[in-house]
Amino acid sequence: MLKLLKTQFDVVKALALREIQSQQANLAYGYGWVLFDITLSFIGLLILKLVIRAFNVPGLPVITYLVTGLIPWFLFSSAYIAPAAAIKRNQRLLSLPGVTPLDLVLGSSLQLLCTYGLFFLVAATVSSFYEKSSFPHFPLGVILLFLSCWLIGVSFGLVLMVLTRLYAPAGKFVGFFMRFAMITSGVVISIKMFPESIWPYLSWNPMLHVEELIRVYWFPGYASPVANPAYILECVVVLMCAGLLLERYVRRRLPV
């Protein structure tokens, strides 16, 4: 059993390294362009927030506040797209012995975790020194929440992949919904700026709890009216079980 697990782990590790090496491989400094793209997206939203100062949270450093919200959201957004994209991009690898669709998903997802994890660490360090703000007072909690973003994204992506195979327009509806989900997930705008009457409805969104709790663990003076770690754990477990079961069930029943 241990030998089989080690073999499967080696397969996933090799696929993850292949994903990293293949990123922007047709350009000079290939993988560096991935980090550059993330940086440009972050700077664009940062400029927007600096211009619209009405959405700033009083008493909190603006850049660090955005770092703790935008980069976890970027990770989630990329992770939920990764399963279907990884399988479609690497279908030829499925003919190799020991390679399954789930291995392709894990390899691509690990590449995303490494990329955004590195960017998060660098951006948070730079912003904290620049704004002379404190580092997180509960670092382990921030790390676990960052991993939760990744797990929620990958698990949701597995569920969405199955739904899209059953009903092709499902991905279109989800993409449309995600354009508004960023606003209601506490990424840029704190939930405290929304009417209190709609908090119970917004709090169904697990990413809102993740974003709010990251700020709670990072800024000593920040308190969230909705953040609930137990709810995040429940969503992670439910989505992971649903995603893995659906992927396993349809693997031989629906075309890739």
N, C-alpha and C positions, 0 to 999 in steps of 0.2 A: 504493500500500500504506500509506504513512504517513498519507494523508488518511483512509483507511478506519479505521485504528487510532485516529486522533484523533477521528473521529466516534463510534466505539464507546466510547472513553474518556469523551467528553462525555455519552453516554447513561448510562453507569454512574454518573458523577458526579451527574447530575441525579436519578437514582433514589436515590442515597445521601442527597442533600439532602431529597428527598421523604420518605424513611424517617424522617429526623431530625425534620422538621416534623410528621409524622403521629403521632409518639409521644405518647400521652396528650393528643391534640389536643382532646378534649372537656372537659379540665380546665384551669383557670387555671394558668399557669406550666408548660404541657404537658411540654416536654422535661425540665424540672427534676424532675418526679416520677419520671422514669426513674432519675436519679442518686439521688434520695431512696430509691427501692425498693432499689437496690443497697446503699446505706448501711445501711438497716435490716437487710438480710440479713447484712451483715458484722458489725454490732454484736451481733446475736443469737448468732452463732457465737463471737464474741469473748467475750461473757459466759459462754457455756458452757465455753470453754476456761479462762477465769480461775477458774471454779468448780472444774473438774476439773484441778487443778494437777499431777496425776500424769503428764499427757501433755506437760507443758512440757519443752522441751529445755534442759538446764542450760547456763548461760553465754550464752544467746541472748535478746534482748529479745522478749517475748511478742507485743506488738502488731505489730512489724515482721515477725516471723516469720510471723504470720497474713496480713499484707498480701501478702507474697511468695508465699503459697500459695493463699489464697482467691480473690484477684482474677483471677489467671491461670486458675484452675479455673472461676470464674463465666464468663469469656470463652469457654472451651472448651465449657462446658455450653450457653451461649446460641448459640454458633456452629454446633453440630451440629444444633440444632433449626431454625436459620434457613432453610436451603434449601427444605424442604417448606413451611414456614409462609409464606415470601415469595412463592412461586409461587401458593399457594392464596389468599393475601390480595390478590394483584394480577393475577389472571387476565385482567381486562379490558385491562390494559396490553399484553398479548401481541398484541392486534389492531393495535397501532401499528407502523408500518414501522420496522425496525431494532431492535426490542426482542425479545430472546430470553429463555427461562427462565433461562439463565446470567447474563444482565444483571441480572435481578431478584435472583438469589442474591447476586451481587457487590455490588449496591447495598445490600441489607440487611446483608450481612456487613461492609461498610465502616463502616456506621453503628455496628455493635457494636464494631468495633475502635476507632473514635474515642471512643465512650462509655466503654468500659472502660479505654482507654489514658489518658484524662483522669483518670478516677477513681483509677487506679493511681498516676499521678504525684502527685496531690494527697495521697492517703492515705499514700503512702510518705514524702513530705516531712514531713507533719504528725507521723507516728509516729516518724520519725527524730529530729526536734527534741524531741518530747515525752519520748522515752526516752533522748535524748542518745546515740543509737547512730550508727554510721558509715554513710555512704552506700555504695552498691556499689563494691567496688574494681575491678570490671570492668563498667562501665555498658553497653558495647556488647554484651557477652554476654547481659546481662539483657534488653536490647531485642530481640535476635535470638530469645531463648527465648520472649519474650512474643508475638512474631510467629509463632513455631512453634506455640504454643497455638492461635492463631487459624487457621492453615493446617490443622493437624490436625483441628480442630473442623469447619471448613467442608468439608474433603475427606471426612471421615467422614460428615458430614451428606448429602453427595451420594450416597455409597454407600448409606447407610441409606434415602434417599428412593427409590432404585431398588428396594431389597429390599422396602420397604413396599408399593410398587406391585405387585410380584410376589406378595407374601405379606403381607397386611394386618397380622396379629398380630406381625410382626417388630418394629415399633416398641414394642409392649407389653413384649416380652422385653428389649429394649435399655433401656427406661426402668427396669425392675425391676433390671437389672444395674447401672445407673449409681448407684442408691441406695447400693450397697456399694462401687462403684469409688472414690468420694471417700475412703473410709477407707483403701483400699490404694494410693492414689496419692500419699501423702506430703503431702496438703494440710494436715491438722491434726496428724496423728500421724507422726512420723519413722519411716522404715523400720527404724531401729536398735532400735525398740521391739518389732518383730516377731521371732519366732524366726529365727535365721540359716538354719535348714534350709529355709525357704520363700522366701528371697530370690531364688533362681533362677527361681521361678515368678512372683513378683510383678514381676520385672524385665522380663517380656514386655510390660508396660504402658508405652507411650511417655510417658504423662503423668507417671508416677513419675520417669522420667529427667529430664523437664523441670522438675518441682518441685524435685527434689534438686539439679539443676545451678544453678537460680536461687539457691538458698541458698548453694551453693559460691561463686558469683560475687558474692554480696552480702556474706556474712559471712566475713572473713579466716580465722577459726578453725574454720570448718565444713568437714568432710570427709565425702564420701558414699561408701559401699561399692559403689554400683551405677551412679552417674551416668555415662553414656556419650554424648557429643555425636554421635559417628558413628552411633549407633543412632537418635537423634532425626532426623538428616538422612535416613537410609534410610527411616524411617517416613513422613516428610513427603513425600518423592519418590514412594514407592509409593502412598500414599493419594491424593495429588494426581492422579497418572496414572490410577489406578483410578477415582476420582470423575469426572474430566473425560471419560474414555473411556465410562464407563457412562452418564453424562448425555447425551452426544452420541449414543450408540447407541440409547437408548430414547426419545429426544425425539419421534420420529415413529412409534414403534412401540407406545407405551403411552399411555393417556389421562393427562392432567395431573391 
